[in-house]
Amino acid sequence: MRIDPLRNALLATVDALHRRRADLVSESLIEAYVAAFWMEWAGGTLKLTETGQNICKQLRAAARVA
């Protein structure tokens, strides 16, 4: 999967996971985030890596400017 679709869906994915609605996120999208090292499994929970956290910060900053 290309990076642009991952980047475009990241904030919605993080929001769904925080709301405990992982059912709204496709398995292929989760696999792509893990493969890109943006997310990782930790104790049965999917969490953002440092890279994923930085990308979220960039996306939120860009949204505030737009």
C-alpha positions in Angstrom: 0.0 0.0 0.0 1.2 3.5 -0.8 2.0 6.0 2.0 -0.6 8.6 0.9 -3.6 6.4 1.7 -2.1 5.4 5.0 -1.4 9.0 5.9 -4.9 10.1 4.8 -6.6 7.4 7.0 -4.2 7.6 10.1 -6.1 10.2 12.2 -9.4 8.4 11.6 -7.8 5.1 12.5 -6.3 6.4 15.7 -9.7 7.9 16.6 -11.4 4.6 16.0 -8.9 2.8 18.1 -9.2 5.3 21.0 -12.9 4.8 20.9 -12.4 1.0 21.0 -13.9 0.6 17.5 -11.2 -1.4 15.8 -14.0 -3.0 13.9 -14.1 0.2 11.8 -10.5 -0.4 10.6 -9.8 -3.0 8.0 -7.2 -5.7 8.7 -5.3 -4.7 5.6 -4.9 -1.2 6.8 -3.7 -2.3 10.2 -1.2 -4.6 8.6 0.0 -1.8 6.4 0.5 0.5 9.4 2.5 -2.3 11.2 4.6 -3.0 8.1 5.3 0.8 7.8 6.3 0.8 11.5 3.7 3.4 12.3 1.9 1.0 14.7 2.9 -2.0 16.7 1.3 -4.7 18.8 2.0 -4.3 22.5 0.4 -6.7 24.9 -2.5 -7.4 22.6 -3.1 -3.7 22.0 -2.3 -1.8 18.8 -0.4 1.4 19.6 1.4 4.1 17.7 5.1 3.9 17.4 7.2 7.0 17.7 7.1 7.4 13.9 3.3 7.1 14.0 3.1 9.7 16.7 5.2 12.1 14.8 3.1 11.6 11.6 -0.1 12.3 13.7 1.4 15.5 15.0 2.3 16.6 11.5 -1.2 15.8 10.3 -2.8 17.7 13.2 -0.6 20.7 12.6 -1.4 20.7 8.9 -5.1 20.6 9.7 -4.8 23.6 12.0 -3.1 25.6 9.3 -5.6 24.7 6.6 
